[in-house]
Amino acid sequence: MPGRRTWLRLLAYLVLLLLLLGAAGYLSLSRALERAQVSHLDWQGLGISTQGIQLEQLSLEHPAVILQLHHLQLPWRGFSLAPPFWQQIALARLQLQLPTRSETTPTEAAAPTLHPEQLAKLIGLLPQQLEIATLQIELPCAETRCQLQGDLQLRKQARTATQQLDLQLNLQHQQDQLRWHAQLQGEATSAALQLSLAINQQPQLRLSSRLQHTASGQLWQGELDGELAQGHVLHSWLHQWLPDSDQLAEASAAAQLQASWQLQLPPGPLDLKQLQQASGQLQARANLPAPWPIPNIGLVQGQLGLTAHALHGQWLADSLIADLNLTQIPGELTSDLPVALRPDTLQLTIQPTQMPDNLAEQLRERVLPLQLQLRGQGRSPFNLEGTLALANGLPWGLQVLEGKLTASSPALQLEKVQLGAGQAQLLISAYLDPEQLMLKLEKGTQLSLQRVGNSELQAEQLKLSSSGLQLQGRLTDGTLHDWQLQGPIELSAQLQHAQLRPQRWYWQGPLVASQEQVQLDGTLRNDAALQLKLQLQHSQAKGLNLHAQLAELFLRSGNPLQGSLSAWPALLELNNGRLNADATLNLTSDQQQPTVSATLTGKGLGGIYDRTALEGLDSQMALRLDPRRLELNVSELRLEQANPGIPLGPLQLKGRYNADLHAPDKGQLQLEHAQTALMGGRLRLTAGRWDLAAESLQFPIEVQGLELEQLFILYPTEGLSGTGTLDGNLPLQISSQGVTITQGQLSARAPGGQLQFHSERIRALGRSNPAMQLVTQSLEDFRFTTLSSQVDYNQQGKLALAMRLEGQNPAIEQGRPIHFNINLEEDIPTLLASLQLTDKVSDIIKQRVQQRMLERNAKTAPTEP
């Protein structure tokens, strides 16, 4: 028998061995904790007894969790050598804290999956009995951190091939208790779940679900039955977990839910992808007698009933009935709409109806007919109703028949465009399937707006209608492409623009639009009888092209241009002849300003400009505007006669004008040909180029062949007549101060001419004044060889003539030479006005002449001292 010394020696060896094992275990545990990213591990009150192991407190910190256990009991009777080692675990309190997402290491979250074999293994790792007297879990929720408080009891029964789990979780929320009871059974080829919820000892929800692995895939069956008499408690508890839940009112106290399903899924773990390929049946019914909050949707009230079947992920309805109201709609659902167009409430009603007659060929013999009505209330109320035909066999499809949408909206601002209050009535027919979309606006479709426009253009009382506008397109994976919109449209509006006279304009014609381009081809007209043929094309590649053609105007019946354009000269009136115009506008995708070209052709135009009558005007002009330049080319202008008091004509002009678009009145004027007939001769402007930006412009006018005989006819003076032909030049100067002529020259063409002045008043003057007797006698038959005059015309309209006459009277002193120096002055505006106040001119010219004379006299009248 060993002695005392031997026992002491063995005890010392045992203590040393325990120390070595402890040190080795500690080092191994430290390395394992470090690899597991456990930053802190601490325990207190470890005790071992014949009953088992007790641990007063255990603390563990990990980036993904902070865990505290209090009064842990592991009895020896539940110990085994296989995981989870202890089959019976009791805890007085468990505290679990999960950090927010920003506090954890960012990882890519994988989609949750479920497989019967994995589920059975997971159940096998749980103890047979787990009791937690106090459960406290803190975890992130919608906007803050939330807590779960209650207790948990878990029981497991393990058989040869079956694992069965019974879990009861009691949660305390304010003064209410939520009792969750789950029974989970897992086998190698199947899993079943029974879940129920009771609130304050009143049953609320019951779920029964079974997933079974088969040779062809997986069969998922289930039933849901709910009688939510304590709905307000459930909502109050869920309130803290739902985002934006403060926008939803409290749930009602009651709701009824029923659902059942039987789905065949492809092989593999149960996940979202598998569900999207399901085949089977679904029945669901809900009754919400008072508003019920649905996350991200709003408050829903009413009834819904649905039966449907699926084929490889494509769901088809077998029956559908709904009477639902939606209020407190979250802003995210309507964020794409302007605030004024967002509905406050929606009401949806769907009822079975009779089979319609005009079904699409693709839906015949396989359709579910429904009567649909959708109403929206708010600042922009609307109502949509019609027959909805749903396919109940593959391929899926739907058709809308006799659809009618009525809506109204208040005034609103869209970026730089202001829209007034509007109303719409759309008569719709539509068809949709996986490959195509068709939408048609039927006859009777109307849209009206009180106002639409921006700072430059305003359209008031706008009305749009269509009887056949149709949208067609192809679908690929739910994406619309190869679409085309075509059909007739009619549009009218009261236009307000700086360049237009206020009146109503009308558009009528077809519209053709696609992904590549937009085309319009129709007629634009207004109340002034102006009519334009317009062709518009727009594409991303070529930009905008607009061609406008003015229907030939017969001005005898009216001038619609004068009644349409505010820039039409107020003093110009055209009342005769024909007028044609053609214009093209181009704007490429890389341009900010368009390029415009236009041609204007007139034939036999006649009318009045200011106090001048115009007759027989033929013209052909071409205008071009690009982003930087303005070009006007007058290839032909011929005026038969212009009569400002003295008839001029025919007048001929040919030239061009170029200017910078930012200064259109300061360009370059080039005249190739400009002349007019006058008193048997002509006035001709020497060809040249003029810069209109200069302060003063000089126009050298050449006078050829003016006949004195016609001058005396146009400007009759008692007893004065004569013959002769005058030539000369008149340097016409135009500035901001007015029109002047300085040192112009006129002279008689050789061999001269004759002047005859027979007047009793002049003879009486000669008899009373011997110095004048020779003059009066000479002028009775004066035959001149020289007639020359200096011509000056000032800004006040005064014409000064310094004349020199050389010649003879054969009856006086045997025809001795006689020389005269005569200075004449004439007020040309007054002279022309007096010539115009005859019975041969129109009343308009007479009125303008009289008005101008009154204004002129008022300016020149002397002021009283």
Summary of the structure (lengths in Angstrom):
residues: 865
radius of gyration: 51.6
end to end distance: 161.2
largest distance: 196.3
contacts: 2585
relative contact order: 0.03
helix: 16%
strand: 58%
